[in-house]
Amino acid sequence: MGNQICFQIIFFCALNLLLLPSALGSTRSPGFLGLNHNAGGIWRESNYGRGVIIGVLSGGVTPGHPSFADDWIPPPPRKWRGRCDLPAPYTCNNKLIGARVFGSGTALDTEGDGTHTSSLAAGNFVKGANVFGNAYGIAAGIAPRAHIASYKVCGDCSESDILAGVDAAIHDGVDIILMPLGSAPSIVFYDSVTAIATFRAAERGILVSMPASNRGPSRGTVRNGAPWVLTVGASTIDRRILVTAVLGNSGRLNGESNHQPKNFPSKALPLVFPGLHSDHLAYNPERYCESFANTTLLQGKIVVCAESRENGGDAITMGQNVKDAGAAAMILFNDEEMEGGGRDYTIMSRNHVLPAMALSNADGQRIIAYLNSATSRPKTARLYFRGTVIGDRTAPTVASYSGRGSNQQSRGILKPDIIGPGQNILGAWHESVENKSNTDSNFNIQSGTSFASAHLAGAAALLKSIHPKWSPAAIKSALMTTADQRNHANKPIQDGGYQLNNAGPFAMGSGHVNIQKAADPGLIYDTHPADYLPYLCGLSYTDDEVRQIVNRTVNCSVIGSIRESDLNYPSLNLHVFDEPVTFNRTVTNVGLDNEVYTAEFSSTFPTVDIAVEPRILKCKKKNQKLTYRVTVTPHANATSGILEGSLTWTSSHHSVRSPVAVFHNY
């Protein structure tokens, strides 16, 4: 005991010497989530995730990276049974306690995502983290004292490798699984290896964090819709690596770029869009800067390029084409077509081979309007590279690409569950993007729901450290019911894929993660593995199809079935037709004795009446369970549609919120 106390004192003293609030905030996502060593809070309360093991199933790991150094990290707990299959000269340590490979090759990361997500979840503190000098500061994972075990299942992401990797992680003794993989949105659970594998983990008390997909913002694009996993969408943070374009008509457009030249001239340069008169629905190589009919028209100019997931190449290839044509700089804008005519407001900060910036679709349309405007004056622009800027109060905003509900795998379960930082996130990388050969401290900025799920895996590890006996469902409930619905300007979180409208539950689930609140949620919606059996039977699966998921003989006629919406889930996704329908939920008190909660719906629902009974819950003691009922009564001759709102149980100490979606004759 004396050695342990001594170790902790050394750890905290060392951190006080290493970490300053301003420096820690500059790599941003931990600070953005309210994690700050010198301010105390959940990092101190959870001992930085000490003793929790996060298994990362992805593309491997980079063991020499300082994010995986074991300074101030104690040995893994005795339950750890894993092994280290790193090739010489690499070895595991108290931070990276295991590394295995499934399929061909080695456990080393050759693509970067495994290294990046591992560092975001539980990377150690690293001073001087940056990309091309931007976002400079101290990098840290969300649970920096947690242990990492890497399982490389994505040499080719075969189903057999994924299943074997999850089984190994379960055997080895991990507490949390980060699995930044996906399955087709419409696939049934019994044909989904990820659903089958993660059910095994849930049965053994392991929370699994997975991405919602990068296929938004269209409806029905969310993936990983099983109720036993935490499905995470992506949001922005308040840091921008800023570039400002000032058009010849004085219009100012703010974009981003990791490439920030210090001596780029601030004078006005000619502005040209080779694909100006093309249409985004008809492929044109000049629109996407793949090739040009006349490169002499581009020399010395700022060239505008459209980019799309469906057409055109990556930013590096496009930039090289523009550079080879003799252009001075490049402006990229997103060319995605959105449902209902929406505009994409999400901007990627990326590496470039020439001075460049990325803009939203909306600002791209402003450039096109300027270039098409009737004026005899030359069309010009000035570019100002402004570096790292912190304080964007519109954050968090839901990233446009983040997968949206409804949940095609189970329409009665609302997905995604939650959103977290996933846009322009700095993390460890497997190689130098700056072609440096004299350091292992390589970082890169990436975007996607995989990186958001890494943040939530780290958040779950912190809660597991504070509440070691909580089930995966309890941890998920705590994260969901305490999530934020307002941004840093105290306005509703916006949807970056739909004209910056207020984000609803199909975009952000319960809201944006608030780890500090999640540590003390008041009430939780707990679910045990056995509860999923009647749920699966209620999906009209056959006994054999359920058996494929749960890996044992099942008789649904004996087990019985429930409606999807009756699973004790922290959100309510309710389907009603012409008759009143009642749904049940049970909460467990993890707050105070003698705490009284009152129910309130966020708004009226225009085509249905919705009521909760009882409206008051009296929690006499801790761990007490109380059940309430929600009844939805449709109005006569009301039009069909989807209604959105929330149900909140409020006491003098806690607020427990559940998003509500009502599908009425829909």
PALO-912696 format. One record per residue (C-alpha): residue in three letters; x, y, z. Coordinates in steps of 0.2 Angstrom, whole numbers, padded with zeros to 4 digits, always signed. Example, Ala and Ser with C-alpha at 12.3 -4.5 7.8 and 13.67 -1.06 7.14 Angstrom:
2
ALA+0062-0022+0039/SER+0068-0005+0036/
//
This chain:
666
MET+0000+0000+0000/GLY+0014+0012+0004/ASN+0022+0009-0013/GLN+0005+0012-0022/ILE+0003+0029-0012/CYS+0021+0034-0016/PHE+0018+0030-0035/GLN+0002+0040-0035/ILE+0011+0055-0027/ILE+0025+0054-0040/PHE+0012+0053-0054/PHE+0002+0068-0049/CYS+0018+0079-0045/ALA+0025+0075-0062/LEU+0009+0080-0070/ASN+0009+0096-0061/LEU+0026+0100-0068/LEU+0022+0094-0086/LEU+0005+0101-0089/LEU-0001+0118-0090/PRO-0020+0121-0094/SER-0016+0132-0109/ALA-0004+0119-0116/LEU-0016+0104-0113/GLY-0030+0113-0121/SER-0021+0116-0137/THR-0022+0098-0143/ARG-0040+0101-0139/SER-0052+0087-0138/PRO-0049+0082-0120/GLY-0050+0101-0115/PHE-0065+0103-0125/LEU-0073+0089-0115/GLY-0069+0098-0099/LEU-0054+0086-0095/ASN-0040+0096-0086/HIS-0028+0090-0074/ASN-0025+0106-0064/ALA-0044+0109-0062/GLY-0047+0092-0054/GLY-0064+0084-0060/ILE-0067+0067-0067/TRP-0049+0064-0072/ARG-0044+0065-0054/GLU-0060+0056-0048/SER-0056+0042-0060/ASN-0037+0042-0058/TYR-0036+0045-0076/GLY-0044+0028-0080/ARG-0031+0018-0070/GLY-0032-0001-0071/VAL-0045-0001-0085/ILE-0040-0011-0101/ILE-0046-0005-0118/GLY-0045-0017-0132/VAL-0044-0009-0149/LEU-0049-0020-0164/SER-0043-0010-0179/GLY-0028-0010-0191/GLY-0014-0012-0178/VAL-0003-0001-0168/THR+0014+0009-0168/PRO+0023+0003-0152/GLY+0037+0015-0153/HIS+0026+0031-0153/PRO+0027+0041-0137/SER+0008+0040-0135/PHE+0011+0022-0130/ALA+0025+0025-0118/ASP+0022+0019-0100/ASP+0029+0033-0090/TRP+0018+0034-0074/ILE+0008+0019-0079/PRO+0006+0005-0067/PRO+0007-0014-0072/PRO-0009-0021-0079/PRO-0021-0029-0067/ARG-0019-0048-0063/LYS-0034-0053-0073/TRP-0024-0049-0089/ARG-0021-0064-0099/GLY-0015-0057-0116/ARG+0001-0059-0125/CYS+0013-0048-0135/ASP+0016-0053-0153/LEU+0026-0038-0159/PRO+0040-0041-0171/ALA+0058-0037-0164/PRO+0064-0025-0159/TYR+0047-0019-0152/THR+0041-0025-0135/CYS+0025-0021-0125/ASN+0025-0011-0109/ASN+0013-0006-0095/LYS+0004+0006-0107/LEU+0003-0005-0123/ILE+0001-0022-0113/GLY-0004-0033-0128/ALA-0003-0034-0147/ARG-0010-0048-0158/VAL-0013-0050-0177/PHE-0026-0060-0185/GLY-0023-0065-0203/SER-0007-0061-0212/GLY+0006-0049-0208/THR+0012-0042-0191/ALA+0003-0032-0177/LEU+0011-0016-0183/ASP+0000-0002-0191/THR+0003+0002-0209/GLU-0012+0013-0212/GLY-0013+0025-0196/ASP-0031+0023-0190/GLY-0027+0010-0177/THR-0013+0020-0170/HIS-0024+0036-0171/THR-0039+0029-0162/SER-0029+0020-0149/SER-0020+0036-0144/LEU-0037+0046-0143/ALA-0045+0033-0132/ALA-0030+0031-0120/GLY-0014+0038-0126/ASN-0001+0044-0113/PHE+0004+0063-0112/VAL+0015+0069-0126/LYS+0023+0086-0126/GLY+0025+0095-0142/ALA+0012+0086-0152/ASN+0008+0095-0169/VAL+0005+0094-0187/PHE+0016+0106-0197/GLY+0017+0116-0182/ASN-0002+0118-0180/ALA-0012+0112-0165/TYR+0004+0113-0155/GLY+0003+0107-0137/ILE+0002+0091-0126/ALA-0008+0077-0133/ALA-0017+0065-0122/GLY-0031+0052-0123/ILE-0047+0053-0114/ALA-0041+0039-0102/PRO-0022+0042-0101/ARG-0019+0030-0087/ALA-0029+0016-0095/HIS-0020+0001-0103/ILE-0021-0003-0122/ALA-0022-0020-0130/SER-0021-0020-0149/TYR-0029-0033-0160/LYS-0026-0031-0178/VAL-0041-0038-0187/CYS-0040-0027-0202/GLY-0026-0033-0213/ASP-0041-0036-0224/CYS-0055-0035-0211/SER-0061-0053-0214/GLU-0076-0059-0204/SER-0066-0073-0197/ASP-0052-0061-0191/ILE-0065-0049-0183/LEU-0074-0063-0174/ALA-0057-0071-0168/GLY-0051-0054-0162/VAL-0066-0051-0151/ASP-0065-0068-0144/ALA-0047-0065-0140/ALA-0051-0048-0132/ILE-0064-0057-0121/HIS-0052-0071-0116/ASP-0038-0058-0112/GLY-0048-0049-0100/VAL-0052-0032-0108/ASP-0065-0020-0100/ILE-0069-0009-0115/ILE-0068-0013-0133/LEU-0066+0000-0146/MET-0071-0007-0163/PRO-0070+0006-0177/LEU-0078-0005-0190/GLY-0095-0006-0198/SER-0108-0017-0206/ALA-0121-0012-0220/PRO-0135-0002-0213/SER-0149-0014-0218/ILE-0141-0031-0213/VAL-0150-0041-0200/PHE-0141-0045-0184/TYR-0139-0064-0187/ASP-0129-0061-0203/SER-0118-0047-0196/VAL-0102-0053-0189/THR-0100-0037-0179/ALA-0117-0039-0171/ILE-0113-0057-0166/ALA-0096-0053-0160/THR-0101-0038-0149/PHE-0115-0048-0142/ARG-0102-0060-0135/ALA-0093-0046-0127/ALA-0109-0038-0119/GLU-0113-0055-0111/ARG-0097-0054-0103/GLY-0099-0037-0096/ILE-0088-0028-0109/LEU-0094-0011-0117/VAL-0091-0010-0135/SER-0090+0008-0143/MET-0092+0008-0162/PRO-0094+0022-0176/ALA-0111+0027-0183/SER-0103+0027-0201/ASN-0097+0041-0212/ARG-0111+0040-0224/GLY-0122+0054-0218/PRO-0132+0065-0219/SER-0145+0055-0228/ARG-0158+0047-0217/GLY-0155+0028-0213/THR-0136+0028-0215/VAL-0132+0024-0197/ARG-0122+0008-0195/ASN-0119-0004-0180/GLY-0137-0003-0174/ALA-0137-0017-0161/PRO-0144-0011-0144/TRP-0129-0019-0135/VAL-0116-0008-0143/LEU-0113+0011-0140/THR-0115+0019-0157/VAL-0106+0035-0159/GLY-0108+0050-0171/ALA-0096+0063-0175/SER-0095+0082-0169/THR-0084+0096-0172/ILE-0073+0104-0158/ASP-0069+0122-0155/ARG-0052+0122-0163/ARG-0049+0128-0181/ILE-0033+0129-0192/LEU-0039+0144-0200/VAL-0038+0151-0218/THR-0048+0166-0223/ALA-0052+0170-0241/VAL-0057+0188-0245/LEU-0065+0189-0262/GLY-0064+0204-0274/ASN-0082+0209-0269/SER-0076+0210-0250/GLY-0084+0193-0246/ARG-0075+0184-0232/LEU-0075+0165-0231/ASN-0067+0155-0217/GLY-0060+0138-0221/GLU-0046+0127-0214/SER-0029+0119-0219/ASN-0015+0110-0210/HIS-0003+0119-0223/GLN+0000+0136-0216/PRO+0014+0145-0226/LYS+0021+0159-0217/ASN+0026+0170-0232/PHE+0011+0168-0244/PRO+0008+0185-0252/SER-0008+0194-0246/LYS-0011+0203-0262/ALA-0026+0199-0273/LEU-0023+0185-0285/PRO-0034+0180-0300/LEU-0047+0167-0295/VAL-0053+0154-0307/PHE-0064+0138-0307/PRO-0061+0127-0322/GLY-0077+0118-0319/LEU-0087+0134-0317/HIS-0100+0129-0330/SER-0101+0111-0326/ASP-0114+0102-0315/HIS-0111+0092-0300/LEU-0123+0079-0307/ALA-0113+0077-0323/TYR-0095+0071-0321/ASN-0082+0084-0327/PRO-0063+0081-0324/GLU-0060+0100-0323/ARG-0073+0102-0310/TYR-0063+0090-0299/CYS-0046+0096-0304/GLU-0041+0079-0311/SER-0036+0086-0328/PHE-0036+0103-0337/ALA-0040+0108-0355/ASN-0028+0123-0354/THR-0015+0124-0340/THR-0009+0141-0345/LEU-0025+0148-0339/LEU-0021+0143-0322/GLN-0003+0149-0320/GLY-0001+0161-0305/LYS-0019+0160-0300/ILE-0030+0153-0286/VAL-0039+0138-0293/VAL-0056+0132-0286/CYS-0059+0113-0286/ALA-0074+0104-0281/GLU-0072+0088-0271/SER-0084+0074-0269/ARG-0085+0056-0261/GLU-0093+0050-0278/ASN-0082+0060-0290/GLY-0064+0066-0291/GLY-0048+0061-0281/ASP-0041+0065-0264/ALA-0034+0082-0259/ILE-0016+0078-0262/THR-0019+0072-0279/MET-0030+0086-0284/GLY-0017+0098-0276/GLN-0003+0091-0286/ASN-0012+0093-0302/VAL-0016+0111-0298/LYS+0003+0114-0293/ASP+0009+0105-0309/ALA-0002+0117-0319/GLY+0008+0132-0311/ALA-0006+0138-0300/ALA-0002+0149-0284/ALA-0015+0141-0273/MET-0030+0130-0272/ILE-0048+0132-0264/LEU-0058+0116-0262/PHE-0076+0115-0258/ASN-0087+0100-0254/ASP-0098+0096-0269/GLU-0110+0084-0260/GLU-0128+0084-0265/MET-0139+0084-0249/GLU-0157+0078-0247/GLY-0169+0092-0248/GLY-0156+0104-0256/GLY-0146+0105-0240/ARG-0128+0112-0239/ASP-0113+0103-0231/TYR-0106+0115-0218/THR-0092+0103-0212/ILE-0074+0108-0217/MET-0060+0096-0217/SER-0043+0102-0211/ARG-0030+0092-0221/ASN-0012+0091-0227/HIS-0009+0099-0244/VAL+0006+0100-0257/LEU+0003+0119-0260/PRO-0005+0133-0251/ALA-0023+0128-0250/MET-0039+0129-0240/ALA-0055+0119-0239/LEU-0072+0127-0238/SER-0090+0121-0234/ASN-0102+0118-0249/ALA-0112+0133-0244/ASP-0096+0144-0246/GLY-0092+0135-0262/GLN-0108+0141-0269/ARG-0104+0159-0264/ILE-0088+0158-0274/ILE-0098+0151-0289/ALA-0110+0166-0287/TYR-0096+0178-0286/LEU-0088+0171-0302/ASN-0104+0171-0311/SER-0108+0189-0306/ALA-0110+0202-0319/THR-0095+0214-0317/SER-0081+0220-0327/ARG-0069+0220-0313/PRO-0057+0205-0313/LYS-0062+0191-0301/THR-0049+0189-0287/ALA-0046+0183-0270/ARG-0034+0185-0256/LEU-0029+0171-0244/TYR-0024+0174-0226/PHE-0016+0159-0217/ARG-0021+0162-0198/GLY-0015+0146-0190/THR-0023+0138-0174/VAL-0038+0147-0167/ILE-0047+0141-0152/GLY-0064+0147-0147/ASP-0077+0142-0160/ARG-0093+0144-0150/THR-0104+0135-0163/ALA-0095+0119-0157/PRO-0100+0105-0156/THR-0109+0104-0172/VAL-0114+0087-0180/ALA-0103+0083-0194/SER-0112+0081-0210/TYR-0105+0064-0214/SER-0110+0057-0198/GLY-0122+0042-0200/ARG-0140+0047-0197/GLY-0155+0037-0191/SER-0167+0029-0192/ASN-0160+0013-0187/GLN-0162+0001-0202/GLN-0157-0014-0192/SER-0169-0012-0178/ARG-0182+0002-0181/GLY-0188+0002-0163/ILE-0170+0007-0156/LEU-0165+0025-0159/LYS-0147+0027-0166/PRO-0135+0034-0165/ASP-0134+0034-0146/ILE-0123+0049-0144/ILE-0110+0061-0153/GLY-0092+0065-0148/PRO-0077+0074-0155/GLY-0073+0066-0172/GLN-0070+0081-0184/ASN-0052+0087-0187/ILE-0045+0077-0172/LEU-0026+0077-0169/GLY-0019+0060-0164/ALA-0004+0048-0165/TRP+0001+0043-0183/HIS+0011+0028-0189/GLU+0023+0039-0200/SER+0028+0057-0202/VAL+0016+0066-0214/GLU+0030+0079-0214/ASN+0043+0067-0220/LYS+0053+0068-0204/SER+0065+0054-0201/ASN+0072+0059-0184/THR+0057+0057-0173/ASP+0044+0044-0168/SER+0032+0058-0161/ASN+0022+0058-0177/PHE+0004+0065-0177/ASN-0010+0068-0190/ILE-0027+0076-0190/GLN-0041+0065-0195/SER-0060+0065-0196/GLY-0073+0052-0195/THR-0085+0043-0183/SER-0071+0031-0179/PHE-0062+0044-0170/ALA-0078+0049-0161/SER-0080+0031-0155/ALA-0062+0032-0148/HIS-0067+0047-0137/LEU-0082+0038-0131/ALA-0072+0022-0127/GLY-0060+0033-0117/ALA-0075+0041-0108/ALA-0082+0023-0104/ALA-0065+0018-0097/LEU-0066+0033-0085/LEU-0083+0028-0079/LYS-0078+0010-0077/SER-0064+0016-0066/ILE-0076+0026-0055/HIS-0090+0013-0055/PRO-0081-0004-0058/LYS-0097-0014-0055/TRP-0108-0005-0068/SER-0114-0016-0082/PRO-0110-0010-0100/ALA-0129-0005-0102/ALA-0127+0006-0086/ILE-0112+0015-0092/LYS-0120+0018-0109/SER-0136+0024-0100/ALA-0125+0036-0090/LEU-0117+0043-0105/MET-0133+0045-0115/THR-0145+0053-0101/THR-0132+0066-0096/ALA-0127+0072-0114/ASP-0128+0090-0119/GLN-0140+0097-0132/ARG-0133+0115-0132/ASN-0116+0121-0140/HIS-0103+0132-0132/ALA-0114+0148-0136/ASN-0128+0140-0126/LYS-0138+0138-0142/PRO-0145+0121-0148/ILE-0133+0110-0156/GLN-0133+0112-0175/ASP-0134+0099-0189/GLY-0119+0102-0201/GLY-0127+0093-0215/TYR-0144+0102-0216/GLN-0143+0121-0217/LEU-0136+0122-0199/ASN-0154+0118-0193/ASN-0155+0112-0175/ALA-0149+0094-0174/GLY-0162+0081-0169/PRO-0161+0063-0161/PHE-0158+0055-0178/ALA-0142+0066-0180/MET-0135+0067-0163/GLY-0144+0053-0153/SER-0145+0059-0135/GLY-0133+0073-0138/HIS-0115+0077-0135/VAL-0105+0068-0122/ASN-0103+0076-0105/ILE-0091+0065-0096/GLN-0092+0075-0079/LYS-0111+0073-0078/ALA-0110+0055-0084/ALA-0101+0050-0068/ASP-0116+0055-0057/PRO-0131+0052-0068/GLY-0144+0050-0054/LEU-0154+0036-0063/ILE-0149+0023-0076/TYR-0158+0012-0088/ASP-0150-0005-0085/THR-0151-0020-0096/HIS-0144-0037-0093/PRO-0139-0049-0107/ALA-0154-0061-0104/ASP-0165-0046-0108/TYR-0159-0046-0126/LEU-0167-0063-0130/PRO-0185-0058-0130/TYR-0180-0043-0139/LEU-0172-0053-0153/CYS-0187-0065-0153/GLY-0198-0050-0155/LEU-0189-0045-0171/SER-0197-0061-0179/TYR-0181-0070-0180/THR-0182-0089-0180/ASP-0175-0099-0166/ASP-0160-0104-0177/GLU-0157-0085-0182/VAL-0157-0080-0164/ARG-0146-0095-0160/GLN-0133-0088-0173/ILE-0132-0072-0163/VAL-0132-0079-0145/ASN-0122-0095-0149/ARG-0134-0107-0140/THR-0150-0115-0142/VAL-0165-0104-0141/ASN-0184-0107-0140/CYS-0193-0091-0143/SER-0210-0099-0139/VAL-0203-0102-0121/ILE-0193-0086-0119/GLY-0207-0075-0126/SER-0205-0059-0135/ILE-0206-0040-0133/ARG-0208-0026-0145/GLU-0192-0017-0150/SER-0197-0001-0141/ASP-0200-0010-0125/LEU-0182-0015-0122/ASN-0176-0005-0107/TYR-0166+0007-0118/PRO-0161+0025-0113/SER-0170+0033-0128/LEU-0188+0030-0134/ASN-0191+0026-0152/LEU-0210+0023-0153/HIS-0221+0017-0167/VAL-0239+0020-0166/PHE-0254+0019-0178/ASP-0272+0022-0175/GLU-0274+0015-0157/PRO-0266+0020-0141/VAL-0250+0011-0137/THR-0241+0010-0120/PHE-0222+0007-0118/ASN-0213+0003-0101/ARG-0196+0008-0094/THR-0187+0004-0078/VAL-0174+0015-0070/THR-0162+0011-0056/ASN-0157+0024-0043/VAL-0138+0027-0043/GLY-0140+0044-0035/LEU-0146+0049-0018/ASP-0157+0042-0005/ASN-0175+0050-0004/GLU-0173+0059-0021/VAL-0189+0064-0030/TYR-0190+0065-0049/THR-0203+0074-0059/ALA-0206+0070-0077/GLU-0208+0083-0091/PHE-0209+0082-0110/SER-0199+0095-0120/SER-0213+0100-0131/THR-0230+0095-0137/PHE-0232+0083-0151/PRO-0245+0090-0163/THR-0253+0074-0170/VAL-0252+0063-0154/ASP-0255+0065-0135/ILE-0241+0058-0125/ALA-0242+0055-0106/VAL-0231+0047-0093/GLU-0237+0038-0078/PRO-0233+0040-0064/ARG-0226+0058-0066/ILE-0217+0058-0050/LEU-0203+0045-0045/LYS-0198+0043-0027/CYS-0182+0035-0024/LYS-0180+0030-0006/LYS-0164+0021-0007/LYS-0149+0018-0019/ASN-0151+0003-0031/GLN-0170+0004-0030/LYS-0179+0001-0046/LEU-0194+0010-0052/THR-0205+0008-0067/TYR-0215+0020-0077/ARG-0226+0019-0093/VAL-0227+0031-0108/THR-0244+0031-0117/VAL-0245+0038-0135/THR-0263+0041-0141/PRO-0265+0046-0159/HIS-0276+0060-0164/ALA-0291+0055-0175/ASN-0287+0058-0194/ALA-0270+0065-0190/THR-0257+0065-0204/SER-0243+0053-0203/GLY-0225+0058-0199/ILE-0210+0058-0187/LEU-0211+0068-0171/GLU-0196+0072-0161/GLY-0194+0078-0143/SER-0188+0072-0126/LEU-0193+0066-0109/THR-0183+0072-0094/TRP-0184+0066-0076/THR-0178+0081-0065/SER-0174+0081-0046/SER-0165+0094-0036/HIS-0148+0086-0040/HIS-0150+0077-0056/SER-0157+0079-0074/VAL-0160+0062-0083/ARG-0165+0065-0101/SER-0171+0053-0115/PRO-0174+0058-0133/VAL-0191+0053-0140/ALA-0195+0049-0158/VAL-0213+0045-0162/PHE-0216+0036-0179/HIS-0235+0040-0182/ASN-0242+0029-0196/TYR-0225+0030-0204/
//
